[in-house]
Amino acid sequence: MSDKPQRLETDLVHAGEPRPRIEGAVTLPIFQSSTFEFGGESEYDHIRYLRLSNTPNHQALHRKLAALEGGQAALVSASGMAAIATTLLACLDAGDHLLAQDCLYGGTHGLITGEMVRLGLSYDFIRGDDPDSWRRCLKPNTRVLYVESITNPLMQVADLEALARFAREHGLISVIDNTFPTPVNFRPLEWGFDLSVHSGTKYLNGHSDIVAGAVIGSRGHIRKIHHTANHLGGSLDSHAAFLLHRGIKTLALRVEAQNRGALRLAEFLQAHPGVARVNYPGLKDHPDHQRACRLFSGFGGMLSFELHGGTEAAERFLKALRLPVNAPSLGGVESLVTRPAATSHVGLSREERRRAGISESLIRLSVGLEAPDDLIRDLESALEAA
Ligand SMILES: *Cc1c(COP(=O)(O)O)cnc(C)c1O
């Protein structure tokens, strides 16, 4: 048998685990020590210290995550936003310009339009499926292209292949937020992206009990990002690293069940007379369905939909649900539901939301691991109450 296991399911369990096992422990123990005895290290980045993300817990996670997405190296961080902020700050110098997709995760949107502008960086937003807009917005000082594999909350899939190719042609570092598909459904480095970032809070950990982040890419890029991370300080605590590591081992089982559950729920909702519209890339009439089929091995556990009755009906529906919890975040074992106009996108004006295609009654659902039949029964009775 060669060194590298062939299948992702096997890598989830075995890749990156210390060999020989530490004290024979089958499960990597938690190294809850902020500092480690000096061993003659000659560089600051190599001193063994928890903030420098080099404990055995960190190193095992780095090797495992790199293997899962076919990267040479990886770095975990204190949150998804720590991974995104550290990656962008490591890749951009003052005066540089960034091209970013126009419908980003709220925290990333705030980071780019607020903090980064304050530091002398500039940006343009581009549409994910409009190559003319990419060319029009390109500047001599453009350094980075930043996109998301599946957008939130409308579940659109940009022309990711063309975006990666465009970045390569113009010498840009391409960064993609791969939180929604996870490596089970999509491996961006195989499609030409330079760096893949994750909110490990969501599917990678999968149990709604920590915040964590990760970035995966080439040895050279990760070395630079790791160096910046050591100064910015957003490192992952050992205990959270242990929980993330434990969660990752069951990623394929969870994501495959969530793929199946979300497709069943999307089909049920689409057929229901009280539902005006369903956004799920696995539905045949989703505008990006063909593209999603080519890129992804599953369509993910996230969907959104609109009710006919507007905001009041949406609120009545949310109150009547018994199983999904009305809470932000996603990717856990329990289904979570939110109304983006009232939560994740409340910072936008009604007009900005309208232009982004986010209606007041839109409901977003993160499908958990409950039996799909039970979820469907619950949705059905909540739709009657709406
Ligand atoms: C949650 C999320 C983030 C931010 O991650 P945190 O772990 O909350 O910092 C970034 N991108 C996407 C797509 C997310 O869903």
The ligand as an SDF file (V2000), in Angstrom:
LIG
                    3D

 15 15  0  0  0  0  0  0  0  0999 V2000
  -19.3000   31.7040    9.3330 C   0  0  0  0  0  0  0  0  0  0  0  0
  -18.6050   32.0250    8.0730 C   0  0  0  0  0  0  0  0  0  0  0  0
  -17.4080   32.7560    8.0720 C   0  0  0  0  0  0  0  0  0  0  0  0
  -16.7960   33.2960    9.3490 C   0  0  0  0  0  0  0  0  0  0  0  0
  -16.3780   32.2780   10.2040 O   0  0  0  0  0  0  0  0  0  0  0  0
  -16.2300   32.4150   11.8000 P   0  0  0  0  0  0  0  0  0  0  0  0
  -15.7470   31.0770   12.2010 O   0  0  0  0  0  0  0  0  0  0  0  0
  -17.5730   32.7830   12.3440 O   0  0  0  0  0  0  0  0  0  0  0  0
  -15.2400   33.5070   12.0520 O   0  0  0  0  0  0  0  0  0  0  0  0
  -16.7960   32.9910    6.8560 C   0  0  0  0  0  0  0  0  0  0  0  0
  -17.3200   32.5480    5.6910 N   0  0  0  0  0  0  0  0  0  0  0  0
  -18.4660   31.8470    5.6530 C   0  0  0  0  0  0  0  0  0  0  0  0
  -18.9920   31.3920    4.3410 C   0  0  0  0  0  0  0  0  0  0  0  0
  -19.1560   31.5670    6.8330 C   0  0  0  0  0  0  0  0  0  0  0  0
  -20.3010   30.8850    6.7860 O   0  0  0  0  0  0  0  0  0  0  0  0
  1  2  1  0
  2  3  1  0
  2 14  2  0
  3  4  1  0
  3 10  2  0
  4  5  1  0
  5  6  1  0
  6  7  2  0
  6  8  1  0
  6  9  1  0
 10 11  1  0
 11 12  2  0
 12 13  1  0
 12 14  1  0
 14 15  1  0
M  END
$$$$
